[in-house]
Structures are given as C-alpha cells and as structure tokens.
Amino acid sequence: MIPSIAPLTAADEHFNHQIVNTHGAVGTPDRAWTEKAWFTLMRKDGQLQVNFGLGKYANRNIVDGFAGVQQGTQQRTVRASRLLDDDLDSVDVGPLSYEVIDPYKAIRLTLAENSAQPIRFDLTFHATMPAFFENRDVVVHEGRTASDVIRFHQAGTVSGWIEIDGERQEVNPEEWFGFRDRSWGVREHVGLDPTDLVPAALGTKSGSTGGNKTGAAYHFNWLVSKIDRPDGTSYDLAYYFRDFGGDGPPQFFCGYINESDGLQTPILQLYPEIDYRASDRGAMRGTVTALLAGKGKQIVERVFEIEVINPEMGFRLLPGMYGEWKGQLHGSFKGENFLDGECIDDVNNPDKLAETYRWQIRDRPIRIREGENSGYGDMESIILGDYPGVRIV
C-alpha cells in the first residue's frame, strides 16, 4: 500500500468519491469524526420496544454498536466493538448486522444469538415517509469546532421477529411504528477526553453540551413523529433544541413540519408545555405550540397534543454508550473484538436517575394529535433546573 493513500474498499469501484483518497479515509483528521445509524421501533400498544445503533469512527479505527429490547420496565442491552480495518467494507460488529435492502425504503437489522443476553431479532425497517434533514448542528467551544454534524430522520414501520429467552414473537407492521436517523460529521462525546485539556470549570462553557451539568440549568428536547390525516396524507412534526438556561432563544433550535410529498416548512418558534414525572423525568403529556410564517406579516399557530403511550416504556440510551456507561463511551477502544451487555429489571427506579442525569435520555413512545389528525412519535429529553413550560408532576 502507498503510505499516503488509504486501502481500497468496495465503494471505490463507484464514481462517488468526494476527497482525494479512497473510501477508507475521510476528509478530516479529527478523531471525533463519526458516522452513525440509530433506530427505535415500538409496538403501538406500548408493550415492546427495540433499539439499535451503529457507529463508524474512521479516524479511531473502530466500529461499535448496541441493540436492545425493553419489555415493561426491563431492558436488555447488547454492546459490541471491533477494529474497523479488520473489515473496511462492513459496519457489522459482533452479533449486530446492518443491511441496506433498498436505499431510503428498507433497512434490515439483525441481532444474532450471542453470549451477552438471551435476545435476538431479525427486523426490517420499512419507510413510510421520506427522509428529512435537520439543520446542520455546529458548536464552537473554546476556539475549536466541537461539533459539525448533519442528520436526517425517517418514519417507518417494521416486520420480522424478536426472540426473548427463547420465546419468539412475530412482528406485524400494522402493529408497530418506528423511526431511524443517520448522521455524520465531527461529533461531541466521542471517546474519552484527553487528560491534559483545560478543565470545564475554567473554560468559557459557552456552546458546549458536554461536561457535568449537575446544579446547572439545561433543557434538551428532540421529537420526531408521523401524523396521519383522514385523507390518507401524512406529515411530521420534528424539532430539536438545547437550552442552557439563558434568556432568549435556545442555544440550538431546529424545527420543521415535514410533508409526505417532501415539503419542509420551518418552524419559527416552539413552545412545549409538558408534564414530566418527578421520579425519573419521563415525559407524560402536554402540548407543543409551533409558530410558522404565514402570508405577509401573518404568524400561524399550530398546537399539538402529546401523551405517553405506556408510562413505563422508554428505551434508555446510556447503556447504548450515549454517555459514559461502565467506563465505556461510543468511539472508545474496548478491545479488538468486544462484547458485553446486561439486563436492568427496573429502568424507572429513581436510584438510576440519582446516579447520573444522563439516565433521563430515553426514546419515549408517544401519541400525537393535531385536531382530527393523529399519529405516533418518539421524544428524547433532559430536564435540569426550571424552565417555562416544564411541569414536574
């Protein structure tokens, strides 16, 4: 191999290069460069939920991922990691496999039999809406571009089967809904920070979403949905914001009404008024008011009602390495071929939240309604401190 050229991959046979190198390399040396896939798949009756995620870290020579099942308050999670250069053409890792059957239409996810947990599945995500981009997420922290990520999300349903403790359940697309996203770019919280960085307490803190927020004010909320009209068309209320307790607009906000024909209408301002359960900060019910531009100076107000499907459900992402878990973080080296997992019997135990605020992050299955239109969605949130519209019940 020529030292200045990365290895050839199968993708190099196609005419889609973007940099002067092979697809074995990316256009930046930043070790935080990440490409990720995420799925949450849920029964409409709130009795079962599956999550799946993969990450490729080209400048860290790592692929890692997780898969898990929640039933009632019990969550089983499997995690795997390997060296990327052992198989550059694949993002499969350990028992986890990701296969594009039909781009933007069908993705197959499999969790094979494994020694970490007695769960496995073979599921295909079927898109029911186009893929929609969110705004580019750029964070400059203490003079460094800490984040420069683009992401799209997509609504769908799922078919296949799930096996838990040897008992197989068939997955009927009419009884399920789900969402996926794909993102790539320089991302925060990839691997452990170097030990010689300036401590966060001495930095400016502005614009950073990392660090220990204990005692600080922080409000994070992300929602994706699919809402059906009586005439058979569908649309998507989708938004994402981060607020660090300051006056004025959030530090980052992105919101759209996305139509099934591909049209994206930006939301000018958003005001969620949501009840969160005191014991674990799980979203329960509330309204989201979205303000959109109308004709001339007109502002159009649209109000959406949300309600959790099952108060006990919500797959926790911390065991999927979205934050440090058992000394692990996504993108960090865990061994040439790493596999582990665990079963948590009560993910809603208040003691889990007392250990770390990041336990709040979950994929919360919700129902959503706007007038006579109704559908399903997924909400992720973190609530620290007091915020307008946040009610702890």
C-alpha positions as CSV (number, residue, x, y, z in Angstrom):
1,M,0.0,0.0,0.0
2,I,1.2,3.5,-0.8
3,P,1.5,5.4,2.6
4,S,-0.4,8.5,1.5
5,I,-3.4,6.5,0.2
6,A,-5.9,4.6,2.3
7,P,-6.8,1.0,1.4
8,L,-9.2,0.3,-1.4
9,T,-12.8,-0.6,-0.5
10,A,-15.7,-2.0,-2.5
11,A,-17.2,1.5,-2.7
12,D,-14.1,2.7,-4.6
13,E,-15.4,0.9,-7.7
14,H,-18.2,3.5,-8.0
15,F,-18.0,7.1,-9.2
16,N,-18.8,8.8,-5.9
17,H,-15.5,10.0,-4.4
18,Q,-15.6,13.3,-2.5
19,I,-12.0,13.7,-1.5
20,V,-8.6,12.8,-3.0
21,N,-8.4,9.5,-1.2
22,T,-10.2,6.1,-1.1
23,H,-13.4,5.5,0.8
24,G,-11.2,4.1,3.5
25,A,-10.4,7.7,4.6
26,V,-12.4,10.8,5.5
27,G,-11.7,14.5,4.7
28,T,-10.5,15.5,8.2
29,P,-8.0,14.0,10.7
30,D,-10.3,14.9,13.7
31,R,-10.7,11.8,15.8
32,A,-14.3,12.9,16.6
33,W,-15.4,12.2,13.0
34,T,-18.4,9.9,13.3
35,E,-20.9,8.2,11.1
36,K,-23.9,6.8,13.0
37,A,-27.2,5.0,12.5
38,W,-30.0,4.8,15.1
39,F,-33.4,3.1,15.2
40,T,-36.2,2.9,17.7
41,L,-39.0,0.5,16.9
42,M,-42.2,0.3,19.1
43,R,-45.4,-1.6,19.3
44,K,-48.4,0.8,19.1
45,D,-49.8,-0.7,22.3
46,G,-46.6,0.2,24.2
47,Q,-45.8,-3.4,25.2
48,L,-42.4,-3.9,23.5
49,Q,-39.6,-1.7,22.2
50,V,-36.4,-2.4,20.2
51,N,-33.5,-0.1,19.8
52,F,-30.4,-0.5,17.5
53,G,-27.4,1.7,16.8
54,L,-24.1,1.6,15.0
55,G,-21.1,4.0,14.8
56,K,-18.1,4.1,12.5
57,Y,-15.1,6.1,13.6
58,A,-12.8,6.2,10.7
59,N,-10.0,8.2,12.5
60,R,-10.2,5.9,15.5
61,N,-10.2,2.6,13.6
62,I,-13.3,1.5,15.4
63,V,-16.8,0.3,14.7
64,D,-19.2,-0.2,17.6
65,G,-22.9,-0.6,18.3
66,F,-25.7,-1.7,20.5
67,A,-29.0,-3.5,20.3
68,G,-31.6,-4.0,23.0
69,V,-35.2,-4.8,23.9
70,Q,-37.4,-3.3,26.5
71,Q,-40.5,-5.1,27.9
72,G,-42.3,-3.5,30.7
73,T,-39.6,-1.9,32.9
74,Q,-37.0,-4.5,31.9
75,Q,-34.3,-3.5,29.4
76,R,-31.8,-5.9,28.0
77,T,-28.8,-4.4,26.1
78,V,-26.0,-5.9,24.0
79,R,-22.9,-3.9,23.1
80,A,-20.1,-4.8,20.6
81,S,-17.0,-3.2,19.2
82,R,-14.2,-4.1,16.8
83,L,-11.3,-2.7,14.8
84,L,-12.6,-1.1,11.6
85,D,-9.6,-2.2,9.5
86,D,-10.5,-5.8,10.1
87,D,-13.3,-5.3,7.6
88,L,-13.4,-1.9,6.0
89,D,-16.4,-2.7,3.7
90,S,-18.8,-3.6,6.6
91,V,-20.2,-1.9,9.6
92,D,-21.4,-5.2,11.1
93,V,-19.9,-5.7,14.5
94,G,-20.1,-8.9,16.6
95,P,-23.7,-10.2,16.5
96,L,-25.1,-6.8,15.1
97,S,-25.7,-6.5,11.4
98,Y,-27.0,-3.6,9.3
99,E,-28.0,-4.1,5.7
100,V,-29.4,-1.6,3.2
101,I,-32.1,-3.6,1.2
102,D,-33.4,-0.6,-0.7
103,P,-31.9,2.9,0.0
104,Y,-34.4,5.1,1.9
105,K,-37.0,2.4,1.8
106,A,-35.9,-0.8,3.6
107,I,-33.1,-1.5,6.1
108,R,-32.5,-4.9,7.7
109,L,-31.3,-5.1,11.3
110,T,-30.2,-8.3,12.9
111,L,-29.0,-9.2,16.3
112,A,-27.7,-12.8,16.2
113,E,-27.5,-15.3,19.1
114,N,-24.9,-14.0,21.5
115,S,-23.3,-14.7,24.9
116,A,-24.2,-11.3,26.4
117,Q,-28.0,-11.5,26.6
118,P,-30.7,-14.1,25.6
119,I,-32.2,-11.9,22.9
120,R,-32.0,-11.9,19.2
121,F,-34.0,-10.5,16.3
122,D,-34.3,-10.2,12.5
123,L,-36.2,-7.0,11.6
124,T,-36.7,-4.9,8.5
125,F,-37.5,-1.2,8.8
126,H,-39.9,-0.1,6.1
127,A,-40.0,3.7,5.4
128,T,-43.5,5.3,5.4
129,M,-42.2,8.9,4.9
130,P,-39.3,10.5,3.0
131,A,-36.0,11.1,4.8
132,F,-35.9,14.7,6.2
133,F,-32.7,16.6,7.1
134,E,-32.5,18.6,10.3
135,N,-30.4,21.8,10.4
136,R,-26.6,21.4,10.5
137,D,-25.5,21.2,14.1
138,V,-22.4,23.3,14.6
139,V,-20.9,24.0,18.1
140,V,-17.7,26.1,18.5
141,H,-16.3,25.6,22.0
142,E,-13.2,27.4,23.3
143,G,-12.0,28.1,19.8
144,R,-12.5,24.5,18.5
145,T,-15.2,23.2,16.3
146,A,-16.6,20.6,18.7
147,S,-19.5,19.7,16.5
148,D,-20.3,19.9,12.8
149,V,-22.9,17.3,12.1
150,I,-25.7,16.7,9.6
151,R,-28.6,14.4,10.3
152,F,-31.7,13.1,8.6
153,H,-34.6,11.2,10.2
154,Q,-37.3,9.0,8.7
155,A,-40.5,7.4,9.9
156,G,-41.5,3.8,9.2
157,T,-42.8,0.5,10.4
158,V,-41.2,-2.9,10.9
159,S,-41.6,-6.5,10.1
160,G,-39.8,-9.7,11.2
161,W,-39.4,-11.4,14.5
162,I,-37.9,-10.9,18.0
163,E,-36.8,-13.7,20.4
164,I,-36.5,-13.1,24.2
165,D,-35.4,-16.0,26.5
166,G,-36.2,-18.4,23.6
167,E,-39.7,-17.2,23.0
168,R,-40.2,-15.8,19.5
169,Q,-42.7,-13.1,18.7
170,E,-43.7,-12.2,15.1
171,V,-43.6,-8.5,14.3
172,N,-46.7,-7.3,12.3
173,P,-46.1,-4.0,10.5
174,E,-49.7,-2.9,11.3
175,E,-49.0,-3.1,15.0
176,W,-45.6,-1.3,15.0
177,F,-44.1,2.1,14.3
178,G,-40.6,3.4,14.4
179,F,-38.0,6.0,13.4
180,R,-34.4,6.0,12.3
181,D,-31.7,8.6,11.8
182,R,-28.4,8.8,10.0
183,S,-25.8,11.3,10.9
184,W,-22.2,12.1,10.0
185,G,-19.5,14.7,10.8
186,V,-17.5,15.8,13.8
187,R,-19.4,15.0,16.9
188,E,-19.2,15.7,20.6
189,H,-18.7,13.0,23.3
190,V,-16.7,10.6,21.1
191,G,-14.3,8.7,23.2
192,L,-12.9,9.9,26.5
193,D,-11.4,13.5,26.6
194,P,-7.6,13.7,26.8
195,T,-6.4,14.2,30.3
196,D,-4.5,17.4,29.5
197,L,-7.4,19.5,28.5
198,V,-8.3,22.7,30.4
199,P,-11.0,21.7,33.0
200,A,-14.5,22.7,32.1
201,A,-14.8,24.8,35.2
202,L,-12.0,27.1,33.9
203,G,-13.4,27.3,30.3
204,T,-16.0,29.6,28.9
205,K,-18.6,26.8,28.9
206,S,-20.5,28.7,26.1
207,G,-21.8,26.5,23.4
208,S,-20.7,23.2,24.9
209,T,-23.2,20.3,25.5
210,G,-20.6,18.2,27.3
211,G,-19.3,18.1,30.9
212,N,-21.1,17.6,34.2
213,K,-24.2,19.6,34.4
214,T,-25.1,18.8,38.0
215,G,-26.5,22.0,39.5
216,A,-26.8,23.7,36.1
217,A,-29.8,24.6,34.1
218,Y,-30.2,22.5,30.9
219,H,-33.2,21.7,28.7
220,F,-32.8,19.2,25.8
221,N,-35.8,18.0,23.8
222,W,-35.9,16.1,20.5
223,L,-39.1,14.9,18.9
224,V,-39.9,13.0,15.6
225,S,-43.4,11.9,14.6
226,K,-45.7,10.7,11.9
227,I,-49.2,12.2,11.9
228,D,-51.9,10.9,9.6
229,R,-54.8,12.9,8.1
230,P,-58.2,11.4,7.3
231,D,-57.5,11.9,3.6
232,G,-54.5,9.5,3.8
233,T,-51.7,12.0,3.6
234,S,-49.2,12.3,6.4
235,Y,-46.8,14.8,7.9
236,D,-44.1,15.0,10.6
237,L,-43.7,17.4,13.5
238,A,-39.9,17.3,14.1
239,Y,-37.8,19.5,16.3
240,Y,-34.6,19.6,18.3
241,F,-33.4,22.2,20.8
242,R,-30.8,22.7,23.5
243,D,-31.1,25.5,26.1
244,F,-28.6,26.3,28.8
245,G,-30.9,28.4,30.9
246,G,-30.1,31.8,29.4
247,D,-32.6,34.4,28.4
248,G,-33.9,34.5,24.8
249,P,-33.9,31.7,22.3
250,P,-32.3,28.2,22.8
251,Q,-28.6,27.8,22.1
252,F,-29.6,25.5,19.3
253,F,-33.0,25.1,17.7
254,C,-34.3,23.3,14.6
255,G,-37.9,22.6,13.8
256,Y,-40.0,21.7,10.7
257,I,-43.4,20.5,9.6
258,N,-42.4,17.8,7.0
259,E,-45.0,16.7,4.5
260,S,-45.2,13.3,2.9
261,D,-44.6,14.9,-0.5
262,G,-41.2,16.1,0.7
263,L,-42.0,19.7,1.5
264,Q,-40.3,21.1,4.7
265,T,-41.8,24.2,6.3
266,P,-39.6,25.7,9.0
267,I,-40.9,26.4,12.5
268,L,-40.0,30.0,13.6
269,Q,-40.5,29.4,17.3
270,L,-41.6,26.5,19.5
271,Y,-43.1,26.4,23.0
272,P,-43.5,23.0,24.7
273,E,-45.7,22.7,27.8
274,I,-45.1,19.2,29.1
275,D,-45.6,17.3,32.3
276,Y,-42.6,15.2,33.4
277,R,-42.8,12.5,36.1
278,A,-40.8,13.6,39.1
279,S,-39.3,10.2,39.9
280,D,-37.5,9.8,36.6
281,R,-38.2,12.9,34.5
282,G,-40.1,10.9,31.9
283,A,-42.4,12.9,29.6
284,M,-46.0,12.2,30.3
285,R,-48.4,14.6,28.5
286,G,-48.7,18.1,27.3
287,T,-48.9,20.4,24.3
288,V,-46.4,21.8,21.8
289,T,-47.2,25.1,20.2
290,A,-45.4,25.8,16.9
291,L,-45.3,29.2,15.2
292,L,-44.9,29.3,11.5
293,A,-44.7,32.1,8.9
294,G,-48.0,32.9,7.1
295,K,-48.8,35.3,4.4
296,G,-47.2,38.8,4.8
297,K,-46.8,39.5,8.5
298,Q,-49.1,36.7,9.5
299,I,-48.0,34.2,12.1
300,V,-49.7,30.8,12.0
301,E,-50.0,29.0,15.4
302,R,-50.4,25.2,15.4
303,V,-50.9,23.2,18.6
304,F,-50.0,19.6,19.0
305,E,-51.1,17.4,21.9
306,I,-48.8,14.6,23.1
307,E,-49.3,11.8,25.6
308,V,-47.1,8.9,26.5
309,I,-48.4,5.5,25.3
310,N,-47.1,3.5,28.3
311,P,-45.6,5.4,31.3
312,E,-43.2,2.5,31.9
313,M,-41.7,2.4,28.5
314,G,-38.7,4.3,27.1
315,F,-35.5,2.6,26.0
316,R,-32.6,4.1,27.9
317,L,-29.7,5.2,25.6
318,L,-27.0,5.4,28.3
319,P,-26.4,1.6,28.2
320,G,-26.0,2.1,24.4
321,M,-22.9,4.3,25.2
322,Y,-24.7,7.6,24.6
323,G,-22.7,9.0,27.5
324,E,-20.2,7.1,29.7
325,W,-21.5,3.7,30.9
326,K,-19.4,1.2,32.8
327,G,-16.3,3.2,31.7
328,Q,-17.3,2.8,28.1
329,L,-18.2,5.6,25.6
330,H,-19.0,5.3,22.0
331,G,-15.9,5.5,19.8
332,S,-13.5,4.4,22.5
333,F,-11.3,1.4,22.2
334,K,-12.7,-1.6,24.1
335,G,-10.7,-4.4,22.6
336,E,-10.2,-6.0,19.2
337,N,-13.4,-7.9,19.5
338,F,-15.5,-6.7,22.4
339,L,-19.0,-8.0,23.5
340,D,-20.9,-7.4,26.7
341,G,-24.4,-6.5,27.9
342,E,-26.7,-6.6,30.9
343,C,-30.3,-6.8,32.0
344,I,-31.8,-4.0,34.1
345,D,-35.0,-5.1,35.7
346,D,-36.4,-1.6,36.6
347,V,-35.2,1.2,34.3
348,N,-37.6,3.6,36.1
349,N,-36.1,3.1,39.5
350,P,-35.3,6.7,40.9
351,D,-31.9,5.5,42.1
352,K,-30.8,5.2,38.4
353,L,-31.5,8.9,37.9
354,A,-29.7,9.8,41.1
355,E,-26.6,8.2,39.7
356,T,-26.5,10.5,36.6
357,Y,-28.7,13.0,34.9
358,R,-28.0,11.3,31.6
359,W,-30.3,8.4,32.7
360,Q,-33.1,10.7,31.6
361,I,-32.2,10.2,27.9
362,R,-34.7,7.6,26.5
363,D,-36.7,7.0,23.4
364,R,-40.2,7.7,24.8
365,P,-43.1,6.3,22.6
366,I,-45.9,8.9,22.4
367,R,-49.2,9.5,20.7
368,I,-49.5,12.9,19.0
369,R,-52.6,14.7,17.8
370,E,-53.4,18.0,15.9
371,G,-57.1,18.5,15.7
372,E,-58.6,15.5,13.8
373,N,-55.1,14.3,12.7
374,S,-53.3,11.7,14.9
375,G,-50.2,9.5,14.9
376,Y,-47.2,8.4,16.9
377,G,-43.9,9.8,17.8
378,D,-40.7,9.5,19.8
379,M,-39.4,12.1,22.4
380,E,-36.0,12.3,24.0
381,S,-35.4,14.8,26.8
382,I,-33.2,16.0,29.6
383,I,-34.6,18.5,32.2
384,L,-32.3,20.2,34.7
385,G,-33.4,23.3,36.5
386,D,-36.5,25.4,36.0
387,Y,-37.9,26.3,32.5
388,P,-41.0,27.9,31.2
389,G,-43.5,25.2,30.2
390,V,-41.8,22.4,32.2
391,R,-44.0,20.9,34.9
392,I,-42.7,18.3,37.2
393,V,-45.6,16.1,38.4
